[in-house]
Amino acid sequence: MAARRNPVRSTLVLLAGLLAVPGSLAAGAPAVDLTGEWVLNAALSQPSPLPPARPGGRQEAVRQVLTEIPPEDSVLPDPVVEVDPATGRPVPVRRRPPSWLFRPERLEAFRQLIGETRDLTIVQSETYVDLRHGQGSRSLEVGTESQVSLPTGELADQRVRWRGDRLVVERRVPRGARLVETYRLLPETGQLELTLRRSGGGSPKLEWRRVFDRDEAVAPGVSPAGTAGAAAKVPR
């Protein structure tokens, strides 16, 4: 006759087995490391959804009219009616776009929000992933939910997690837009793929994909900038 199993003993054995799992595996740490200096591969990336930055000083830029208005911001106020001096008849004149479209600092805030950059530095540890580029830096604690301030001024609920071999960063503005960034290494080439998806907030859906190459100018074995000072560069 088979001996009866002790449920209490079985439970203790199961708990002991779980505690024996290394902390990194129990926390779902990925097998990939995104750490490195990355440079945008423009040929494999989609163009930025924002108008290109224009050369010129600050005062000159303020006066410039943007010819490319994003679809979500193309609804302008009612037209102004002026009198045509040649005919004496009223003629509707289209007003200028909303004033924020003319402010370079507003466009720069949007560039920071979507992470528009040609150079990206990633420093990954067991619990943190630091993202650094020309527009600023972000330190992400994996497995946490927090409230962050966006470059555009809104407060958003942020969630950072690993989904398999992908780092997923979700930012959601209450009753507003939802931004989801996904970082992963392409298995075929080892390049970094960064996908940004935006939805909600009354704006059209957006999906923006970019591919980054490792910066070959960084010496092998040298840590990216910020871990132990500036990264060494191989003389060109």
C-alpha positions, 0 to 999 in steps of 0.5 A, a space after each residue: 500500500 502506497 504511503 500517504 503524502 504529507 501536504 505540509 511537507 510537500 509545501 515546505 519542499 516546494 517553498 525551499 525550491 523556489 527560494 533556491 532560485 537565483 534572485 535574477 532568475 526569480 525576478 525574470 531578468 533577461 538573458 540580453 544586455 542592451 548596454 552600449 553606444 548606439 548610432 541611428 541607422 537612417 536607412 533602416 529607420 522610419 523618419 521622424 513624425 515631427 518637422 525637421 529642425 531648421 537652422 538659424 538663431 533663436 529669434 529667427 526661428 521664432 518667426 518661422 512658419 512651419 509648413 508641415 503641420 502634424 495631422 493631430 494639430 491641423 484643426 485651426 481656429 475659424 478664418 478671419 474675414 478681411 476686405 480685398 482692396 482690389 474688389 472691395 469684397 470680404 475674403 476669408 483668410 486662414 489664421 496661423 496655426 496654434 502659437 505653440 507650433 511656432 515655438 522651438 522650445 515646444 518642438 524640442 519638448 516633443 523631440 525629448 518626449 519621443 526620444 528623437 536622437 541619432 546617438 543613444 547610450 544604454 547602461 543596463 544593470 540588474 535593476 536599472 536601465 539608463 538611457 542617455 542621448 543628446 536631448 537628456 537622460 532617463 533612469 528606469 527602474 525595472 519592475 516598478 510603477 511610478 509617476 513621472 513628469 513628461 517634457 511636455 509638462 504632463 504627469 504620466 503613470 510609468 511602468 517599466 518591465 521586461 517582456 521576454 527579451 524586450 524592455 517595455 516602457 509604458 507612459 500613460 497620461 490620465 485621460 490622455 495619450 499612451 506611449 509604449 517604447 519597446 527595446 530589443 536586440 535583433 537576433 539576426 544582426 545584433 542591432 538595437 530596435 526601438 519602437 514607439 507606439 502612441 494611442 489615445 488622447 484624441 490623436 491618431 495612432 502612431 508607430 515609429 520604428 528605428 534601428 541603431 548600430 553599435 558605435 564602432 568607434 567605442 573601444 571594445 571592453 570600455 564601459 559606456 559613458 557614465 559608468 566609469 567616466 567618459 567612454 574612450 573613443 578609438 582614434 579615427 
